[in-house]
Amino acid sequence: MDDVQATDGSGAAVGGTAPVTPPEPLRRPWARLGSLSDLGRQREINEDALATMLVDFEQDNRRQSVGAFIVADGMGGHDRGEVASQTAARTVLDELMRRVIGPLMRGQSAGGPLGDEMQAAVLTAHDRIRNELPGSGTTLTAALAMGDMLGIAHVGDSRAYLCRGGVVSQTTHDHSFVAKLVEMGQATPEEAAVDPRRNFLLRAVGQADDLEVDFEFEEFPAGSRLLICSDGLWGHVEAADLERILRDSDDPQAACQSLIDFANADGGPDNISAIVVART
C-alpha cells in the first residue's frame, strides 16, 4: 500500500515532513511577437533589416516587461544600403539596451527622458553610418514598449501602425517628397501612390550633416497591436487588407506572413518586412 502523508488541515504535514510546495502558475506572456522579412519578387538583395527584443523580469516583487522593435530599409541605389540598414538596426538596439533597458533592469533610471534617449540612439547610428559607410542611408522606425506605454522614434518612410479598440491608425509621418506634396495640398494620396518620385526621401539615417528624428508617445494597452513595416509592404497592400489582418489575426507571425503574401501578390517589386506585436 502507498504511504499516505497526513496533514493538520492547514497544509502542514503531521510528523515533521514538509509539504510539497505547489508550482507557481505560469504567467500570461506580456506580448506575442511576429517578425518576417522577404526579398520580394524583383530584387536580388534584401536591403531591409529587423531587430527585436522582449525582456520580462522581476524587480521589487513586480513584473517588468520591455520590448524593442526596429525596422530599417536601406536606400536602394545607394552604396551598401543593406549594410547601412543592418548597422542602423543593430546600433539603435545596442544603444537602447545601454541607455534605457539595461539601467531599468538594474533598478536605475535612464540617463534622460525616453524621447531624448531614443533620439540619441538614432543619432548614434546616423553618425556611425556617415563615418563608416559614407554615401549610404537607411530609413529607421524604432518602438520601445514598457507596459502600457510606447515610444516611437522615426526617420524616413518605413511606418508604424497601431490597432487599439479595433481601430487602426498610422502613427508615423513619411519623410518623403510625395508626402510633403500631399501635406501642402499639391497632390492627393492617390496621386502620390503612383508618382514616380514616391521613393525620394527628405530624411534618412546616414544622409546630410544634421538629422531630425521624430518622436512620439503612444498608449499601448492590453489588446493593442503594433505593426512596423517597410514601404515594400505598405505600398503594395491595400489599406483595408492591412487593417483587417492587423485587427483580426490572432497570431502575430501569421499576420506578418499574410501581409507579405499580399505585397508579393501585387508583384513584390521591393523588399518586404514586418514586425507585429500583440499586447496580451
Secondary structure by P-SEA (a helix, b strand, c coil): ccbbbbccccccccccccccccccccccccbbbbbbcccccccccccbbbbbbbbbbbcccbbbbbbbbbbbbccccccaaaaaaaaaaaaaaaaaaaccaaaaaacccccccaaaaaaaaaaaaaaaaaaccccccbbbbbbbbcccbbbbbbccccbbbbbcccbbbbccccccaaaaaaaaccccaaaaaacccccccccccccccbbbbbbbbbbbcccbbbbbbcaaaaacccaaaaaaaaaccccaaaaaaaaaaaaaaaccccbbbbbbbbcc
